[in-house]
Amino acid sequence: MEHYCCLPTATASGRAPRWLAGLGLVLMPTAVLAQNPQATQQVDAVQQRQAATAVDQNFNTNTVPELYPGETSDVGIQSVLTAKPWRPILEGSADEQYFYTDNALYTTHHLQGSDVLVSTIQATLTAPPVGLGEGFLTPRLAFQQQWFNYGLVASGNHQEYDFASQEYVTKELGDLDFSAQTVILDGTWRWNNWLLTPGVDYRRLLDPSTYDQFYTELVPRWGVQRLFNLSPTTGLSLSYQGTYRVTDTTKTTPALNSSSGNRTDESLMLAGSWKLREHLIVQPYYSFVWSHYTSIDRDDLLNSVGLGINCPLGRQVNLRFFVAYDNFNTSGKAVQAYENLTAGAGVNLTVTF
């Protein structure tokens, strides 16, 4: 197992020491959390950027991903899988990403910018591939823990609904902090350059100081991806993913109920990957998401474009830079349309056992 050392305890103010953020260490912040209605949107945005600019362990383009960790180092880069004896793989990863967003509250007016630090640790168990039809199915089980810290450098106040007093109060950016825990179970079936991925996720959002749970979602999902190899260093991927989210919100406004977040998501993504040098991979992407809510009268449209620049420093460490723009429109009355520009950097450490 991978060991993560030097995890700081909370300071007297309830947050981890800020100077550690500059070192890119894995933090365990424990800020006091208000019930942050933007938390789910921030989690989804981070997950989308990571999926669009993922790089496999060998840091080739993502147009022909490895079926299991270390595949290409064993049998060479391939477009058609060669079956070989294999054992389960346990993988541990730690990731830090630090970025600035000009609209941390996802609102139309009175935009509030903030820097955000997202600290992630994940353990993944990948089972041996199993022959299924003309392709191979690879099951995967993972647990992910994330901490979201706002306003480490930036300062500002915002209005937030207080459920105790049932009125709006003034809060600092740090009161937006929260943590997320996710259990991931899926399987990827691959045949040539086609990938099918059914799975289910269970996620809960927590107050990082008291660990009180304020939101959960069970997300069955299904996806298909087509990979296009344009050259040994360039490729495209076109993917579709559908989900159904069964949600439970502990505290919400009087006009909504605990299951008001139940919805279906239909998303399309076009992503490119261009390996300019051994340690430089450029990855632009475009994503469209349509969300239909099943418990309330609401439909959302989200258009996103972004660019990732990955700089692999070896098989285990990857440095990246990214910029993304989101345009969100909705028919719902309890949420606002918004535009959001995000730019930042991240570093990832992955160890396979």
C-alpha positions as semicolon CSV with decimal commas, in nm:
position;residue;x (nm);y (nm);z (nm)
1;M;0,000;0,000;0,000
2;E;0,109;0,356;-0,061
3;H;0,186;0,564;0,246
4;Y;0,087;0,929;0,263
5;C;0,291;1,108;0,524
6;C;0,284;1,452;0,676
7;L;-0,094;1,493;0,672
8;P;-0,144;1,809;0,877
9;T;-0,394;1,835;1,157
10;A;-0,630;2,129;1,181
11;T;-0,510;2,459;1,314
12;A;-0,691;2,651;1,583
13;S;-0,888;2,834;1,315
14;G;-1,013;2,499;1,182
15;R;-0,814;2,494;0,854
16;A;-0,490;2,326;0,756
17;P;-0,180;2,554;0,746
18;R;-0,190;2,753;0,421
19;W;0,181;2,733;0,350
20;L;0,145;2,360;0,285
21;A;-0,078;2,434;-0,014
22;G;0,216;2,593;-0,191
23;L;0,415;2,273;-0,149
24;G;0,145;2,071;-0,326
25;L;0,107;1,825;-0,038
26;V;-0,203;1,621;0,032
27;L;-0,404;1,828;0,275
28;M;-0,679;1,737;0,515
29;P;-0,860;2,069;0,569
30;T;-1,122;2,096;0,843
31;A;-1,298;2,423;0,785
32;V;-1,642;2,499;0,920
33;L;-1,887;2,434;0,637
34;A;-2,207;2,611;0,561
35;Q;-2,457;2,413;0,353
36;N;-2,298;2,494;0,018
37;P;-2,550;2,464;-0,270
38;Q;-2,265;2,502;-0,523
39;A;-2,073;2,200;-0,393
40;T;-2,224;1,948;-0,636
41;Q;-2,152;2,177;-0,933
42;Q;-1,789;2,214;-0,826
43;V;-1,746;1,837;-0,789
44;D;-1,895;1,777;-1,135
45;A;-1,671;2,044;-1,292
46;V;-1,356;1,891;-1,142
47;Q;-1,455;1,540;-1,253
48;Q;-1,524;1,663;-1,608
49;R;-1,187;1,834;-1,644
50;Q;-1,003;1,529;-1,514
51;A;-1,188;1,295;-1,752
52;A;-1,126;1,520;-2,053
53;T;-0,750;1,550;-1,998
54;A;-0,663;1,208;-1,853
55;V;-0,323;1,062;-1,936
56;D;-0,244;0,693;-1,893
57;Q;0,049;0,572;-1,685
58;N;0,283;0,551;-1,983
59;F;0,188;0,904;-2,090
60;N;0,103;0,821;-2,448
61;T;-0,192;1,000;-2,604
62;N;-0,524;0,899;-2,452
63;T;-0,655;0,775;-2,788
64;V;-0,566;0,411;-2,713
65;P;-0,575;0,382;-2,332
66;E;-0,432;0,086;-2,147
67;L;-0,681;-0,188;-2,063
68;Y;-0,495;-0,235;-1,734
69;P;-0,203;-0,053;-1,565
70;G;0,130;-0,143;-1,726
71;E;-0,014;-0,308;-2,039
72;T;0,191;-0,113;-2,291
73;S;0,512;-0,156;-2,093
74;D;0,457;-0,535;-2,102
75;V;0,354;-0,597;-2,462
76;G;0,408;-0,265;-2,639
77;I;0,168;0,000;-2,765
78;Q;-0,123;-0,167;-2,941
79;S;-0,454;-0,091;-3,106
80;V;-0,584;-0,446;-3,066
81;L;-0,541;-0,613;-2,729
82;T;-0,320;-0,922;-2,705
83;A;-0,444;-1,149;-2,425
84;K;-0,187;-1,252;-2,165
85;P;-0,188;-1,391;-1,811
86;W;-0,231;-1,113;-1,557
87;R;-0,302;-1,050;-1,191
88;P;-0,517;-0,792;-1,008
89;I;-0,357;-0,449;-0,976
90;L;-0,381;-0,220;-0,674
91;E;-0,312;0,143;-0,753
92;G;-0,282;0,440;-0,519
93;S;-0,281;0,803;-0,629
94;A;-0,256;1,148;-0,475
95;D;-0,354;1,459;-0,668
96;E;-0,337;1,833;-0,598
97;Q;-0,498;2,092;-0,823
98;Y;-0,501;2,463;-0,752
99;F;-0,703;2,699;-0,969
100;Y;-0,878;3,034;-0,984
101;T;-1,242;3,066;-1,083
102;D;-1,410;3,398;-1,156
103;N;-1,752;3,268;-1,044
104;A;-1,717;3,046;-0,737
105;L;-2,087;3,083;-0,646
106;Y;-2,218;3,002;-0,997
107;T;-2,437;3,313;-1,021
108;T;-2,546;3,550;-1,298
109;H;-2,469;3,878;-1,119
110;H;-2,227;3,993;-0,849
111;L;-1,963;3,741;-0,949
112;Q;-1,734;3,628;-0,668
113;G;-1,390;3,505;-0,772
114;S;-1,190;3,267;-0,558
115;D;-0,888;3,042;-0,563
116;V;-0,969;2,676;-0,494
117;L;-0,747;2,391;-0,379
118;V;-0,874;2,037;-0,450
119;S;-0,683;1,758;-0,274
120;T;-0,757;1,400;-0,380
121;I;-0,643;1,056;-0,272
122;Q;-0,772;0,741;-0,439
123;A;-0,723;0,365;-0,412
124;T;-0,819;0,154;-0,715
125;L;-0,837;-0,225;-0,750
126;T;-0,847;-0,341;-1,111
127;A;-0,943;-0,704;-1,172
128;P;-0,793;-0,922;-1,450
129;P;-0,957;-0,872;-1,791
130;V;-1,220;-1,129;-1,882
131;G;-1,295;-1,233;-2,239
132;L;-1,646;-1,131;-2,339
133;G;-1,757;-1,175;-2,699
134;E;-1,485;-1,041;-2,927
135;G;-1,351;-0,803;-2,661
136;F;-1,237;-0,796;-2,301
137;L;-1,410;-0,668;-1,987
138;T;-1,203;-0,515;-1,706
139;P;-1,385;-0,461;-1,373
140;R;-1,269;-0,187;-1,137
141;L;-1,342;-0,087;-0,776
142;A;-1,219;0,243;-0,633
143;F;-1,256;0,470;-0,333
144;Q;-1,187;0,842;-0,365
145;Q;-1,157;1,108;-0,094
146;Q;-1,147;1,477;-0,187
147;W;-1,114;1,804;0,006
148;F;-1,222;2,137;-0,145
149;N;-1,068;2,454;0,007
150;Y;-1,174;2,803;-0,102
151;G;-1,005;3,139;-0,052
152;L;-0,656;3,034;0,053
153;V;-0,526;3,357;-0,103
154;A;-0,831;3,547;-0,223
155;S;-1,068;3,713;0,022
156;G;-1,432;3,809;-0,005
157;N;-1,778;3,773;0,143
158;H;-2,100;3,630;0,008
159;Q;-2,461;3,595;0,115
160;E;-2,572;3,248;0,217
161;Y;-2,893;3,100;0,351
162;D;-2,860;2,995;0,716
163;F;-3,090;2,705;0,800
164;A;-3,077;2,766;1,174
165;S;-3,195;3,128;1,160
166;Q;-3,383;3,082;0,830
167;E;-3,236;3,401;0,687
168;Y;-2,946;3,508;0,468
169;V;-2,619;3,585;0,644
170;T;-2,276;3,708;0,536
171;K;-2,010;3,436;0,504
172;E;-1,642;3,428;0,411
173;L;-1,508;3,228;0,116
174;G;-1,359;2,969;0,351
175;D;-1,708;2,877;0,469
176;L;-1,766;2,715;0,129
177;D;-1,515;2,438;0,212
178;F;-1,640;2,080;0,196
179;S;-1,517;1,725;0,140
180;A;-1,641;1,443;-0,083
181;Q;-1,623;1,064;-0,060
182;T;-1,696;0,847;-0,364
183;V;-1,715;0,471;-0,416
184;I;-1,675;0,371;-0,781
185;L;-1,769;0,034;-0,932
186;D;-1,753;-0,013;-1,307
187;G;-1,626;-0,227;-1,590
188;T;-1,478;-0,131;-1,926
189;W;-1,541;-0,359;-2,224
190;R;-1,301;-0,293;-2,510
191;W;-1,309;-0,415;-2,865
192;N;-1,054;-0,258;-3,099
193;N;-1,112;0,117;-3,059
194;W;-1,456;0,091;-2,898
195;L;-1,506;0,111;-2,522
196;L;-1,830;0,047;-2,332
197;T;-1,837;0,139;-1,961
198;P;-2,135;0,057;-1,739
199;G;-2,094;0,142;-1,372
200;V;-2,236;0,294;-1,056
201;D;-2,101;0,561;-0,820
202;Y;-2,204;0,648;-0,467
203;R;-2,098;0,993;-0,347
204;R;-2,155;1,188;-0,030
205;L;-2,060;1,545;0,059
206;L;-1,952;1,628;0,412
207;D;-1,876;1,910;0,649
208;P;-1,498;1,860;0,683
209;S;-1,488;1,969;1,049
210;T;-1,781;1,767;1,189
211;Y;-1,811;1,510;0,904
212;D;-2,186;1,575;0,901
213;Q;-2,331;1,452;0,572
214;F;-2,539;1,708;0,380
215;Y;-2,577;1,547;0,036
216;T;-2,567;1,198;-0,117
217;E;-2,618;1,064;-0,466
218;L;-2,636;0,716;-0,615
219;V;-2,541;0,738;-0,983
220;P;-2,592;0,444;-1,222
221;R;-2,410;0,534;-1,544
222;W;-2,344;0,396;-1,889
223;G;-2,109;0,517;-2,157
224;V;-1,962;0,445;-2,498
225;Q;-1,641;0,584;-2,646
226;R;-1,492;0,568;-2,995
227;L;-1,120;0,628;-3,034
228;F;-0,964;0,762;-3,354
229;N;-0,590;0,717;-3,410
230;L;-0,477;0,993;-3,647
231;S;-0,104;0,929;-3,604
232;P;0,130;0,768;-3,347
233;T;0,116;1,094;-3,147
234;T;-0,226;1,236;-3,230
235;G;-0,579;1,118;-3,178
236;L;-0,940;1,202;-3,104
237;S;-1,206;1,048;-2,885
238;L;-1,583;1,090;-2,910
239;S;-1,778;0,975;-2,607
240;Y;-2,132;0,961;-2,474
241;Q;-2,231;0,909;-2,112
242;G;-2,572;0,879;-1,956
243;T;-2,649;0,885;-1,584
244;Y;-2,942;0,880;-1,348
245;R;-2,885;1,051;-1,013
246;V;-3,082;0,950;-0,706
247;T;-3,011;1,229;-0,459
248;D;-3,079;1,316;-0,098
249;T;-3,016;1,666;0,038
250;T;-3,023;1,699;0,416
251;K;-3,103;2,071;0,424
252;T;-3,262;2,269;0,144
253;T;-3,476;2,576;0,089
254;P;-3,847;2,555;0,178
255;A;-3,949;2,547;-0,190
256;L;-3,758;2,221;-0,251
257;N;-3,745;1,875;-0,094
258;S;-3,464;1,631;-0,024
259;S;-3,498;1,456;-0,362
260;S;-3,529;1,769;-0,577
261;G;-3,187;1,694;-0,727
262;N;-3,300;1,368;-0,890
263;R;-3,218;1,389;-1,260
264;T;-3,093;1,226;-1,576
265;D;-2,778;1,355;-1,749
266;E;-2,696;1,303;-2,117
267;S;-2,346;1,417;-2,214
268;L;-2,131;1,423;-2,527
269;M;-1,759;1,498;-2,530
270;L;-1,508;1,544;-2,811
271;A;-1,148;1,537;-2,688
272;G;-0,818;1,555;-2,870
273;S;-0,468;1,455;-2,769
274;W;-0,149;1,576;-2,936
275;K;0,189;1,464;-2,808
276;L;0,428;1,741;-2,909
277;R;0,727;1,613;-2,714
278;E;0,814;1,334;-2,474
279;H;0,704;1,552;-2,182
280;L;0,440;1,769;-2,346
281;I;0,086;1,661;-2,436
282;V;-0,181;1,910;-2,546
283;Q;-0,546;1,810;-2,495
284;P;-0,837;2,033;-2,606
285;Y;-1,198;1,928;-2,544
286;Y;-1,562;2,029;-2,588
287;S;-1,845;1,892;-2,375
288;F;-2,225;1,926;-2,388
289;V;-2,451;1,812;-2,103
290;W;-2,832;1,811;-2,093
291;S;-2,988;1,750;-1,752
292;H;-3,357;1,673;-1,695
293;Y;-3,489;1,681;-1,339
294;T;-3,751;1,423;-1,255
295;S;-3,891;1,567;-0,928
296;I;-3,920;1,934;-1,029
297;D;-3,980;2,133;-1,348
298;R;-3,622;2,199;-1,458
299;D;-3,391;2,135;-1,752
300;D;-3,026;2,245;-1,775
301;L;-2,787;2,291;-2,067
302;L;-2,411;2,309;-2,001
303;N;-2,155;2,382;-2,272
304;S;-1,787;2,355;-2,177
305;V;-1,464;2,406;-2,368
306;G;-1,118;2,359;-2,225
307;L;-0,752;2,296;-2,285
308;G;-0,517;2,080;-2,083
309;I;-0,138;2,071;-2,108
310;N;0,016;1,762;-1,949
311;C;0,385;1,741;-1,865
312;P;0,470;1,383;-1,759
313;L;0,780;1,372;-1,542
314;G;0,805;0,993;-1,541
315;R;0,578;0,693;-1,506
316;Q;0,448;0,807;-1,168
317;V;0,436;1,188;-1,171
318;N;0,240;1,414;-1,404
319;L;0,228;1,795;-1,398
320;R;-0,060;1,965;-1,577
321;F;-0,200;2,307;-1,658
322;F;-0,559;2,374;-1,761
323;V;-0,809;2,640;-1,858
324;A;-1,186;2,591;-1,901
325;Y;-1,493;2,797;-1,984
326;D;-1,848;2,693;-1,891
327;N;-2,178;2,835;-2,013
328;F;-2,481;2,716;-1,816
329;N;-2,849;2,781;-1,888
330;T;-3,149;2,652;-1,697
331;S;-3,528;2,662;-1,688
332;G;-3,526;2,614;-1,310
333;K;-3,640;2,891;-1,076
334;A;-3,419;2,798;-0,779
335;V;-3,087;2,823;-0,965
336;Q;-2,923;3,084;-1,189
337;A;-2,768;3,068;-1,533
338;Y;-2,397;3,146;-1,527
339;E;-2,068;3,175;-1,711
340;N;-1,749;3,055;-1,548
341;L;-1,380;3,081;-1,640
342;T;-1,131;2,857;-1,459
343;A;-0,753;2,833;-1,491
344;G;-0,497;2,650;-1,281
345;A;-0,242;2,374;-1,242
346;G;-0,217;2,032;-1,082
347;V;0,022;1,752;-1,000
348;N;-0,052;1,380;-0,971
349;L;0,144;1,096;-0,812
350;T;0,045;0,736;-0,896
351;V;0,195;0,418;-0,751
352;T;0,102;0,069;-0,870
353;F;0,145;-0,247;-0,661
